Amino acid sequence: MRDALAAVSGDRKLPLTREETLEMLALSEVVIRKAGYGRQAVVRTAREAGASWSQIGAALGTTKQAAWEAHSRWAEAP
């Protein structure tokens, strides 16, 4: 599949097949899900290390309220 993405004919990229596109879609979903799990683990670690929700929000490029709403239930679970 990587070859299909990298293949170029002149200035035109060769299109992916429907199967390749669906495979890429499924793979991207796995990557997104795993990244989300990793983020949750790091937020929990940051809280355990004493980071405030303001600090976590800043690190995530959001507000403390948005960070708390997105992560508090999981990050503060026993």
PyMOL Python script that loads the backbone (N, CA, C, O; Angstrom):
from pymol import cmd

cmd.read_pdbstr("""\
ATOM      1  N   MET A   1       0.821  -1.184   0.000  1.00  0.00           N
ATOM      2  CA  MET A   1       0.000   0.000   0.000  1.00  0.00           C
ATOM      3  C   MET A   1       0.867   1.251   0.000  1.00  0.00           C
ATOM      4  O   MET A   1       0.542   2.228  -0.674  1.00  0.00           O
ATOM      5  N   ARG A   2       1.972   1.233   0.751  1.00  0.00           N
ATOM      6  CA  ARG A   2       2.862   2.385   0.775  1.00  0.00           C
ATOM      7  C   ARG A   2       3.331   2.712  -0.633  1.00  0.00           C
ATOM      8  O   ARG A   2       3.447   3.882  -0.997  1.00  0.00           O
ATOM      9  N   ASP A   3       3.604   1.673  -1.432  1.00  0.00           N
ATOM     10  CA  ASP A   3       4.030   1.886  -2.815  1.00  0.00           C
ATOM     11  C   ASP A   3       2.933   2.571  -3.626  1.00  0.00           C
ATOM     12  O   ASP A   3       3.207   3.414  -4.480  1.00  0.00           O
ATOM     13  N   ALA A   4       1.695   2.195  -3.344  1.00  0.00           N
ATOM     14  CA  ALA A   4       0.582   2.821  -4.062  1.00  0.00           C
ATOM     15  C   ALA A   4       0.479   4.297  -3.718  1.00  0.00           C
ATOM     16  O   ALA A   4       0.173   5.118  -4.582  1.00  0.00           O
ATOM     17  N   LEU A   5       0.733   4.635  -2.464  1.00  0.00           N
ATOM     18  CA  LEU A   5       0.691   6.039  -2.056  1.00  0.00           C
ATOM     19  C   LEU A   5       1.832   6.836  -2.660  1.00  0.00           C
ATOM     20  O   LEU A   5       1.667   7.997  -3.035  1.00  0.00           O
ATOM     21  N   ALA A   6       2.991   6.200  -2.750  1.00  0.00           N
ATOM     22  CA  ALA A   6       4.179   6.900  -3.217  1.00  0.00           C
ATOM     23  C   ALA A   6       4.283   6.935  -4.740  1.00  0.00           C
ATOM     24  O   ALA A   6       5.003   7.765  -5.295  1.00  0.00           O
ATOM     25  N   ALA A   7       3.570   6.038  -5.412  1.00  0.00           N
ATOM     26  CA  ALA A   7       3.679   5.949  -6.866  1.00  0.00           C
ATOM     27  C   ALA A   7       3.182   7.229  -7.523  1.00  0.00           C
ATOM     28  O   ALA A   7       2.105   7.734  -7.204  1.00  0.00           O
ATOM     29  N   VAL A   8       3.977   7.736  -8.432  1.00  0.00           N
ATOM     30  CA  VAL A   8       3.619   8.960  -9.135  1.00  0.00           C
ATOM     31  C   VAL A   8       3.883   8.748 -10.613  1.00  0.00           C
ATOM     32  O   VAL A   8       4.930   8.234 -11.007  1.00  0.00           O
ATOM     33  N   SER A   9       2.942   9.143 -11.404  1.00  0.00           N
ATOM     34  CA  SER A   9       3.092   9.068 -12.849  1.00  0.00           C
ATOM     35  C   SER A   9       3.102  10.503 -13.368  1.00  0.00           C
ATOM     36  O   SER A   9       2.050  11.130 -13.488  1.00  0.00           O
ATOM     37  N   GLY A  10       4.296  11.022 -13.675  1.00  0.00           N
ATOM     38  CA  GLY A  10       4.413  12.426 -14.057  1.00  0.00           C
ATOM     39  C   GLY A  10       4.047  13.294 -12.887  1.00  0.00           C
ATOM     40  O   GLY A  10       4.602  13.128 -11.800  1.00  0.00           O
ATOM     41  N   ASP A  11       3.125  14.219 -13.076  1.00  0.00           N
ATOM     42  CA  ASP A  11       2.643  15.070 -12.002  1.00  0.00           C
ATOM     43  C   ASP A  11       1.383  14.496 -11.355  1.00  0.00           C
ATOM     44  O   ASP A  11       0.860  15.073 -10.402  1.00  0.00           O
ATOM     45  N   ARG A  12       0.896  13.374 -11.862  1.00  0.00           N
ATOM     46  CA  ARG A  12      -0.342  12.780 -11.350  1.00  0.00           C
ATOM     47  C   ARG A  12      -0.048  11.633 -10.418  1.00  0.00           C
ATOM     48  O   ARG A  12       0.758  10.760 -10.740  1.00  0.00           O
ATOM     49  N   LYS A  13      -0.688  11.621  -9.268  1.00  0.00           N
ATOM     50  CA  LYS A  13      -0.579  10.491  -8.359  1.00  0.00           C
ATOM     51  C   LYS A  13      -1.543   9.413  -8.835  1.00  0.00           C
ATOM     52  O   LYS A  13      -2.652   9.707  -9.282  1.00  0.00           O
ATOM     53  N   LEU A  14      -1.109   8.172  -8.734  1.00  0.00           N
ATOM     54  CA  LEU A  14      -1.997   7.076  -9.103  1.00  0.00           C
ATOM     55  C   LEU A  14      -3.033   6.903  -8.013  1.00  0.00           C
ATOM     56  O   LEU A  14      -2.686   6.909  -6.832  1.00  0.00           O
ATOM     57  N   PRO A  15      -4.296   6.749  -8.379  1.00  0.00           N
ATOM     58  CA  PRO A  15      -5.339   6.623  -7.362  1.00  0.00           C
ATOM     59  C   PRO A  15      -5.285   5.273  -6.663  1.00  0.00           C
ATOM     60  O   PRO A  15      -4.845   4.274  -7.234  1.00  0.00           O
ATOM     61  N   LEU A  16      -5.737   5.265  -5.429  1.00  0.00           N
ATOM     62  CA  LEU A  16      -5.850   4.017  -4.686  1.00  0.00           C
ATOM     63  C   LEU A  16      -7.118   3.293  -5.122  1.00  0.00           C
ATOM     64  O   LEU A  16      -8.081   3.918  -5.567  1.00  0.00           O
ATOM     65  N   THR A  17      -7.108   1.994  -4.993  1.00  0.00           N
ATOM     66  CA  THR A  17      -8.322   1.233  -5.270  1.00  0.00           C
ATOM     67  C   THR A  17      -9.299   1.399  -4.116  1.00  0.00           C
ATOM     68  O   THR A  17      -8.925   1.897  -3.054  1.00  0.00           O
ATOM     69  N   ARG A  18     -10.525   0.994  -4.311  1.00  0.00           N
ATOM     70  CA  ARG A  18     -11.512   1.045  -3.243  1.00  0.00           C
ATOM     71  C   ARG A  18     -11.051   0.221  -2.054  1.00  0.00           C
ATOM     72  O   ARG A  18     -11.191   0.652  -0.910  1.00  0.00           O
ATOM     73  N   GLU A  19     -10.499  -0.972  -2.314  1.00  0.00           N
ATOM     74  CA  GLU A  19     -10.025  -1.837  -1.231  1.00  0.00           C
ATOM     75  C   GLU A  19      -8.888  -1.189  -0.455  1.00  0.00           C
ATOM     76  O   GLU A  19      -8.859  -1.247   0.774  1.00  0.00           O
ATOM     77  N   GLU A  20      -7.948  -0.569  -1.170  1.00  0.00           N
ATOM     78  CA  GLU A  20      -6.831   0.109  -0.503  1.00  0.00           C
ATOM     79  C   GLU A  20      -7.326   1.285   0.332  1.00  0.00           C
ATOM     80  O   GLU A  20      -6.839   1.518   1.439  1.00  0.00           O
ATOM     81  N   THR A  21      -8.289   2.020  -0.199  1.00  0.00           N
ATOM     82  CA  THR A  21      -8.832   3.157   0.531  1.00  0.00           C
ATOM     83  C   THR A  21      -9.537   2.699   1.802  1.00  0.00           C
ATOM     84  O   THR A  21      -9.371   3.311   2.857  1.00  0.00           O
ATOM     85  N   LEU A  22     -10.316   1.634   1.711  1.00  0.00           N
ATOM     86  CA  LEU A  22     -11.001   1.121   2.895  1.00  0.00           C
ATOM     87  C   LEU A  22     -10.013   0.550   3.904  1.00  0.00           C
ATOM     88  O   LEU A  22     -10.213   0.685   5.111  1.00  0.00           O
ATOM     89  N   GLU A  23      -8.945  -0.089   3.421  1.00  0.00           N
ATOM     90  CA  GLU A  23      -7.910  -0.587   4.328  1.00  0.00           C
ATOM     91  C   GLU A  23      -7.236   0.570   5.056  1.00  0.00           C
ATOM     92  O   GLU A  23      -6.989   0.490   6.260  1.00  0.00           O
ATOM     93  N   MET A  24      -6.940   1.641   4.334  1.00  0.00           N
ATOM     94  CA  MET A  24      -6.331   2.815   4.968  1.00  0.00           C
ATOM     95  C   MET A  24      -7.273   3.437   5.986  1.00  0.00           C
ATOM     96  O   MET A  24      -6.834   3.886   7.045  1.00  0.00           O
ATOM     97  N   LEU A  25      -8.552   3.469   5.678  1.00  0.00           N
ATOM     98  CA  LEU A  25      -9.530   4.008   6.608  1.00  0.00           C
ATOM     99  C   LEU A  25      -9.565   3.189   7.898  1.00  0.00           C
ATOM    100  O   LEU A  25      -9.573   3.749   8.994  1.00  0.00           O
ATOM    101  N   ALA A  26      -9.585   1.871   7.765  1.00  0.00           N
ATOM    102  CA  ALA A  26      -9.589   0.998   8.942  1.00  0.00           C
ATOM    103  C   ALA A  26      -8.299   1.153   9.744  1.00  0.00           C
ATOM    104  O   ALA A  26      -8.342   1.195  10.974  1.00  0.00           O
ATOM    105  N   LEU A  27      -7.167   1.237   9.075  1.00  0.00           N
ATOM    106  CA  LEU A  27      -5.889   1.412   9.773  1.00  0.00           C
ATOM    107  C   LEU A  27      -5.836   2.757  10.484  1.00  0.00           C
ATOM    108  O   LEU A  27      -5.322   2.848  11.598  1.00  0.00           O
ATOM    109  N   SER A  28      -6.359   3.795   9.856  1.00  0.00           N
ATOM    110  CA  SER A  28      -6.336   5.107  10.499  1.00  0.00           C
ATOM    111  C   SER A  28      -7.209   5.104  11.751  1.00  0.00           C
ATOM    112  O   SER A  28      -6.889   5.781  12.728  1.00  0.00           O
ATOM    113  N   GLU A  29      -8.292   4.360  11.733  1.00  0.00           N
ATOM    114  CA  GLU A  29      -9.151   4.263  12.917  1.00  0.00           C
ATOM    115  C   GLU A  29      -8.409   3.601  14.065  1.00  0.00           C
ATOM    116  O   GLU A  29      -8.537   4.029  15.212  1.00  0.00           O
ATOM    117  N   VAL A  30      -7.633   2.562  13.772  1.00  0.00           N
ATOM    118  CA  VAL A  30      -6.846   1.893  14.805  1.00  0.00           C
ATOM    119  C   VAL A  30      -5.806   2.856  15.377  1.00  0.00           C
ATOM    120  O   VAL A  30      -5.623   2.918  16.593  1.00  0.00           O
ATOM    121  N   VAL A  31      -5.133   3.598  14.518  1.00  0.00           N
ATOM    122  CA  VAL A  31      -4.117   4.548  14.977  1.00  0.00           C
ATOM    123  C   VAL A  31      -4.753   5.618  15.859  1.00  0.00           C
ATOM    124  O   VAL A  31      -4.208   5.956  16.910  1.00  0.00           O
ATOM    125  N   ILE A  32      -5.893   6.151  15.446  1.00  0.00           N
ATOM    126  CA  ILE A  32      -6.570   7.179  16.228  1.00  0.00           C
ATOM    127  C   ILE A  32      -6.990   6.637  17.590  1.00  0.00           C
ATOM    128  O   ILE A  32      -6.827   7.311  18.607  1.00  0.00           O
ATOM    129  N   ARG A  33      -7.529   5.422  17.608  1.00  0.00           N
ATOM    130  CA  ARG A  33      -7.968   4.821  18.872  1.00  0.00           C
ATOM    131  C   ARG A  33      -6.786   4.595  19.806  1.00  0.00           C
ATOM    132  O   ARG A  33      -6.864   4.905  20.994  1.00  0.00           O
ATOM    133  N   LYS A  34      -5.696   4.057  19.276  1.00  0.00           N
ATOM    134  CA  LYS A  34      -4.511   3.806  20.109  1.00  0.00           C
ATOM    135  C   LYS A  34      -3.924   5.117  20.622  1.00  0.00           C
ATOM    136  O   LYS A  34      -3.491   5.189  21.772  1.00  0.00           O
ATOM    137  N   ALA A  35      -3.903   6.143  19.793  1.00  0.00           N
ATOM    138  CA  ALA A  35      -3.395   7.446  20.236  1.00  0.00           C
ATOM    139  C   ALA A  35      -4.268   8.000  21.359  1.00  0.00           C
ATOM    140  O   ALA A  35      -3.753   8.589  22.309  1.00  0.00           O
ATOM    141  N   GLY A  36      -5.564   7.820  21.257  1.00  0.00           N
ATOM    142  CA  GLY A  36      -6.475   8.273  22.320  1.00  0.00           C
ATOM    143  C   GLY A  36      -6.211   7.559  23.630  1.00  0.00           C
ATOM    144  O   GLY A  36      -6.220   8.185  24.690  1.00  0.00           O
ATOM    145  N   TYR A  37      -5.975   6.244  23.570  1.00  0.00           N
ATOM    146  CA  TYR A  37      -5.653   5.494  24.781  1.00  0.00           C
ATOM    147  C   TYR A  37      -4.342   5.997  25.386  1.00  0.00           C
ATOM    148  O   TYR A  37      -4.220   6.129  26.604  1.00  0.00           O
ATOM    149  N   GLY A  38      -3.372   6.274  24.529  1.00  0.00           N
ATOM    150  CA  GLY A  38      -2.089   6.791  25.011  1.00  0.00           C
ATOM    151  C   GLY A  38      -2.242   8.142  25.668  1.00  0.00           C
ATOM    152  O   GLY A  38      -1.621   8.414  26.696  1.00  0.00           O
ATOM    153  N   ARG A  39      -3.069   8.993  25.078  1.00  0.00           N
ATOM    154  CA  ARG A  39      -3.309  10.319  25.656  1.00  0.00           C
ATOM    155  C   ARG A  39      -3.940  10.178  27.034  1.00  0.00           C
ATOM    156  O   ARG A  39      -3.542  10.868  27.972  1.00  0.00           O
ATOM    157  N   GLN A  40      -4.916   9.292  27.163  1.00  0.00           N
ATOM    158  CA  GLN A  40      -5.562   9.100  28.464  1.00  0.00           C
ATOM    159  C   GLN A  40      -4.543   8.656  29.504  1.00  0.00           C
ATOM    160  O   GLN A  40      -4.561   9.141  30.636  1.00  0.00           O
ATOM    161  N   ALA A  41      -3.663   7.747  29.134  1.00  0.00           N
ATOM    162  CA  ALA A  41      -2.645   7.268  30.079  1.00  0.00           C
ATOM    163  C   ALA A  41      -1.710   8.395  30.495  1.00  0.00           C
ATOM    164  O   ALA A  41      -1.331   8.481  31.663  1.00  0.00           O
ATOM    165  N   VAL A  42      -1.336   9.254  29.565  1.00  0.00           N
ATOM    166  CA  VAL A  42      -0.429  10.354  29.888  1.00  0.00           C
ATOM    167  C   VAL A  42      -1.140  11.399  30.745  1.00  0.00           C
ATOM    168  O   VAL A  42      -0.529  11.969  31.649  1.00  0.00           O
ATOM    169  N   VAL A  43      -2.416  11.658  30.477  1.00  0.00           N
ATOM    170  CA  VAL A  43      -3.174  12.591  31.322  1.00  0.00           C
ATOM    171  C   VAL A  43      -3.239  12.048  32.744  1.00  0.00           C
ATOM    172  O   VAL A  43      -3.029  12.790  33.704  1.00  0.00           O
ATOM    173  N   ARG A  44      -3.526  10.765  32.880  1.00  0.00           N
ATOM    174  CA  ARG A  44      -3.566  10.162  34.220  1.00  0.00           C
ATOM    175  C   ARG A  44      -2.209  10.305  34.907  1.00  0.00           C
ATOM    176  O   ARG A  44      -2.151  10.648  36.088  1.00  0.00           O
ATOM    177  N   THR A  45      -1.129  10.050  34.192  1.00  0.00           N
ATOM    178  CA  THR A  45       0.212  10.168  34.759  1.00  0.00           C
ATOM    179  C   THR A  45       0.497  11.614  35.167  1.00  0.00           C
ATOM    180  O   THR A  45       1.088  11.862  36.217  1.00  0.00           O
ATOM    181  N   ALA A  46       0.078  12.560  34.338  1.00  0.00           N
ATOM    182  CA  ALA A  46       0.282  13.975  34.666  1.00  0.00           C
ATOM    183  C   ALA A  46      -0.474  14.355  35.936  1.00  0.00           C
ATOM    184  O   ALA A  46       0.057  15.065  36.789  1.00  0.00           O
ATOM    185  N   ARG A  47      -1.708  13.884  36.060  1.00  0.00           N
ATOM    186  CA  ARG A  47      -2.486  14.165  37.282  1.00  0.00           C
ATOM    187  C   ARG A  47      -1.822  13.552  38.494  1.00  0.00           C
ATOM    188  O   ARG A  47      -1.731  14.194  39.541  1.00  0.00           O
ATOM    189  N   GLU A  48      -1.352  12.308  38.370  1.00  0.00           N
ATOM    190  CA  GLU A  48      -0.676  11.641  39.482  1.00  0.00           C
ATOM    191  C   GLU A  48       0.607  12.367  39.876  1.00  0.00           C
ATOM    192  O   GLU A  48       1.024  12.317  41.033  1.00  0.00           O
ATOM    193  N   ALA A  49       1.232  13.042  38.908  1.00  0.00           N
ATOM    194  CA  ALA A  49       2.456  13.796  39.175  1.00  0.00           C
ATOM    195  C   ALA A  49       2.165  15.190  39.719  1.00  0.00           C
ATOM    196  O   ALA A  49       3.087  15.947  40.022  1.00  0.00           O
ATOM    197  N   GLY A  50       0.880  15.530  39.843  1.00  0.00           N
ATOM    198  CA  GLY A  50       0.511  16.812  40.433  1.00  0.00           C
ATOM    199  C   GLY A  50       0.151  17.904  39.456  1.00  0.00           C
ATOM    200  O   GLY A  50      -0.027  19.051  39.866  1.00  0.00           O
ATOM    201  N   ALA A  51       0.038  17.592  38.178  1.00  0.00           N
ATOM    202  CA  ALA A  51      -0.323  18.619  37.191  1.00  0.00           C
ATOM    203  C   ALA A  51      -1.768  19.051  37.400  1.00  0.00           C
ATOM    204  O   ALA A  51      -2.640  18.230  37.686  1.00  0.00           O
ATOM    205  N   SER A  52      -2.008  20.344  37.256  1.00  0.00           N
ATOM    206  CA  SER A  52      -3.370  20.872  37.377  1.00  0.00           C
ATOM    207  C   SER A  52      -4.100  20.693  36.046  1.00  0.00           C
ATOM    208  O   SER A  52      -3.480  20.446  35.012  1.00  0.00           O
ATOM    209  N   TRP A  53      -5.418  20.820  36.092  1.00  0.00           N
ATOM    210  CA  TRP A  53      -6.184  20.744  34.856  1.00  0.00           C
ATOM    211  C   TRP A  53      -5.859  21.923  33.940  1.00  0.00           C
ATOM    212  O   TRP A  53      -5.948  21.797  32.719  1.00  0.00           O
ATOM    213  N   SER A  54      -5.486  23.061  34.513  1.00  0.00           N
ATOM    214  CA  SER A  54      -5.050  24.203  33.690  1.00  0.00           C
ATOM    215  C   SER A  54      -3.788  23.855  32.922  1.00  0.00           C
ATOM    216  O   SER A  54      -3.678  24.155  31.733  1.00  0.00           O
ATOM    217  N   GLN A  55      -2.835  23.222  33.599  1.00  0.00           N
ATOM    218  CA  GLN A  55      -1.587  22.822  32.947  1.00  0.00           C
ATOM    219  C   GLN A  55      -1.833  21.769  31.875  1.00  0.00           C
ATOM    220  O   GLN A  55      -1.247  21.828  30.794  1.00  0.00           O
ATOM    221  N   ILE A  56      -2.698  20.809  32.174  1.00  0.00           N
ATOM    222  CA  ILE A  56      -3.011  19.765  31.195  1.00  0.00           C
ATOM    223  C   ILE A  56      -3.725  20.377  29.995  1.00  0.00           C
ATOM    224  O   ILE A  56      -3.407  20.048  28.852  1.00  0.00           O
ATOM    225  N   GLY A  57      -4.683  21.262  30.242  1.00  0.00           N
ATOM    226  CA  GLY A  57      -5.364  21.941  29.143  1.00  0.00           C
ATOM    227  C   GLY A  57      -4.389  22.700  28.261  1.00  0.00           C
ATOM    228  O   GLY A  57      -4.482  22.648  27.034  1.00  0.00           O
ATOM    229  N   ALA A  58      -3.449  23.407  28.887  1.00  0.00           N
ATOM    230  CA  ALA A  58      -2.458  24.155  28.110  1.00  0.00           C
ATOM    231  C   ALA A  58      -1.607  23.212  27.261  1.00  0.00           C
ATOM    232  O   ALA A  58      -1.316  23.505  26.102  1.00  0.00           O
ATOM    233  N   ALA A  59      -1.213  22.085  27.840  1.00  0.00           N
ATOM    234  CA  ALA A  59      -0.395  21.117  27.099  1.00  0.00           C
ATOM    235  C   ALA A  59      -1.160  20.524  25.917  1.00  0.00           C
ATOM    236  O   ALA A  59      -0.566  20.179  24.895  1.00  0.00           O
ATOM    237  N   LEU A  60      -2.483  20.408  26.063  1.00  0.00           N
ATOM    238  CA  LEU A  60      -3.312  19.863  24.990  1.00  0.00           C
ATOM    239  C   LEU A  60      -3.815  20.940  24.031  1.00  0.00           C
ATOM    240  O   LEU A  60      -4.483  20.634  23.043  1.00  0.00           O
ATOM    241  N   GLY A  61      -3.493  22.195  24.324  1.00  0.00           N
ATOM    242  CA  GLY A  61      -3.935  23.286  23.460  1.00  0.00           C
ATOM    243  C   GLY A  61      -5.415  23.596  23.609  1.00  0.00           C
ATOM    244  O   GLY A  61      -6.084  23.969  22.645  1.00  0.00           O
ATOM    245  N   THR A  62      -5.921  23.437  24.833  1.00  0.00           N
ATOM    246  CA  THR A  62      -7.338  23.671  25.094  1.00  0.00           C
ATOM    247  C   THR A  62      -7.491  24.322  26.465  1.00  0.00           C
ATOM    248  O   THR A  62      -6.499  24.676  27.104  1.00  0.00           O
ATOM    249  N   THR A  63      -8.709  24.476  26.907  1.00  0.00           N
ATOM    250  CA  THR A  63      -8.944  25.060  28.224  1.00  0.00           C
ATOM    251  C   THR A  63      -8.908  23.984  29.296  1.00  0.00           C
ATOM    252  O   THR A  63      -8.995  22.792  29.002  1.00  0.00           O
ATOM    253  N   LYS A  64      -8.780  24.421  30.543  1.00  0.00           N
ATOM    254  CA  LYS A  64      -8.800  23.448  31.636  1.00  0.00           C
ATOM    255  C   LYS A  64     -10.158  22.756  31.703  1.00  0.00           C
ATOM    256  O   LYS A  64     -10.236  21.565  32.004  1.00  0.00           O
ATOM    257  N   GLN A  65     -11.231  23.502  31.421  1.00  0.00           N
ATOM    258  CA  GLN A  65     -12.571  22.919  31.450  1.00  0.00           C
ATOM    259  C   GLN A  65     -12.721  21.828  30.384  1.00  0.00           C
ATOM    260  O   GLN A  65     -13.245  20.750  30.663  1.00  0.00           O
ATOM    261  N   ALA A  66     -12.263  22.112  29.172  1.00  0.00           N
ATOM    262  CA  ALA A  66     -12.360  21.119  28.095  1.00  0.00           C
ATOM    263  C   ALA A  66     -11.511  19.889  28.409  1.00  0.00           C
ATOM    264  O   ALA A  66     -11.930  18.761  28.150  1.00  0.00           O
ATOM    265  N   ALA A  67     -10.323  20.104  28.965  1.00  0.00           N
ATOM    266  CA  ALA A  67      -9.461  18.982  29.338  1.00  0.00           C
ATOM    267  C   ALA A  67     -10.118  18.148  30.428  1.00  0.00           C
ATOM    268  O   ALA A  67     -10.111  16.918  30.370  1.00  0.00           O
ATOM    269  N   TRP A  68     -10.685  18.824  31.422  1.00  0.00           N
ATOM    270  CA  TRP A  68     -11.344  18.114  32.518  1.00  0.00           C
ATOM    271  C   TRP A  68     -12.539  17.308  32.006  1.00  0.00           C
ATOM    272  O   TRP A  68     -12.711  16.143  32.364  1.00  0.00           O
ATOM    273  N   GLU A  69     -13.362  17.942  31.163  1.00  0.00           N
ATOM    274  CA  GLU A  69     -14.540  17.255  30.630  1.00  0.00           C
ATOM    275  C   GLU A  69     -14.163  16.034  29.804  1.00  0.00           C
ATOM    276  O   GLU A  69     -14.843  15.009  29.853  1.00  0.00           O
ATOM    277  N   ALA A  70     -13.086  16.145  29.050  1.00  0.00           N
ATOM    278  CA  ALA A  70     -12.685  15.038  28.166  1.00  0.00           C
ATOM    279  C   ALA A  70     -11.974  13.911  28.898  1.00  0.00           C
ATOM    280  O   ALA A  70     -12.036  12.761  28.463  1.00  0.00           O
ATOM    281  N   HIS A  71     -11.297  14.220  30.005  1.00  0.00           N
ATOM    282  CA  HIS A  71     -10.399  13.230  30.594  1.00  0.00           C
ATOM    283  C   HIS A  71     -10.607  12.907  32.077  1.00  0.00           C
ATOM    284  O   HIS A  71     -10.076  11.907  32.560  1.00  0.00           O
ATOM    285  N   SER A  72     -11.357  13.717  32.802  1.00  0.00           N
ATOM    286  CA  SER A  72     -11.387  13.539  34.256  1.00  0.00           C
ATOM    287  C   SER A  72     -11.957  12.194  34.707  1.00  0.00           C
ATOM    288  O   SER A  72     -11.423  11.570  35.624  1.00  0.00           O
ATOM    289  N   ARG A  73     -13.014  11.758  34.081  1.00  0.00           N
ATOM    290  CA  ARG A  73     -13.648  10.499  34.510  1.00  0.00           C
ATOM    291  C   ARG A  73     -12.672   9.337  34.403  1.00  0.00           C
ATOM    292  O   ARG A  73     -12.597   8.500  35.302  1.00  0.00           O
ATOM    293  N   TRP A  74     -11.926   9.283  33.309  1.00  0.00           N
ATOM    294  CA  TRP A  74     -10.976   8.198  33.109  1.00  0.00           C
ATOM    295  C   TRP A  74      -9.696   8.431  33.910  1.00  0.00           C
ATOM    296  O   TRP A  74      -9.167   7.504  34.523  1.00  0.00           O
ATOM    297  N   ALA A  75      -9.201   9.666  33.903  1.00  0.00           N
ATOM    298  CA  ALA A  75      -7.909   9.958  34.542  1.00  0.00           C
ATOM    299  C   ALA A  75      -7.957   9.831  36.049  1.00  0.00           C
ATOM    300  O   ALA A  75      -6.943   9.530  36.680  1.00  0.00           O
ATOM    301  N   GLU A  76      -9.120  10.054  36.633  1.00  0.00           N
ATOM    302  CA  GLU A  76      -9.218  10.026  38.086  1.00  0.00           C
ATOM    303  C   GLU A  76      -9.908   8.770  38.601  1.00  0.00           C
ATOM    304  O   GLU A  76     -10.241   8.683  39.783  1.00  0.00           O
ATOM    305  N   ALA A  77     -10.121   7.800  37.719  1.00  0.00           N
ATOM    306  CA  ALA A  77     -10.738   6.527  38.141  1.00  0.00           C
ATOM    307  C   ALA A  77      -9.754   5.747  38.999  1.00  0.00           C
ATOM    308  O   ALA A  77      -8.545   5.811  38.779  1.00  0.00           O
ATOM    309  N   PRO A  78     -10.273   5.011  39.974  1.00  0.00           N
ATOM    310  CA  PRO A  78      -9.382   4.245  40.862  1.00  0.00           C
ATOM    311  C   PRO A  78      -8.659   3.120  40.145  1.00  0.00           C
ATOM    312  O   PRO A  78      -7.880   2.394  40.763  1.00  0.00           O
TER     313      PRO A  78
END
""", "prot")
cmd.dss("prot")
cmd.show_as("cartoon", "prot")
cmd.util.cbc("prot")
cmd.orient("prot")
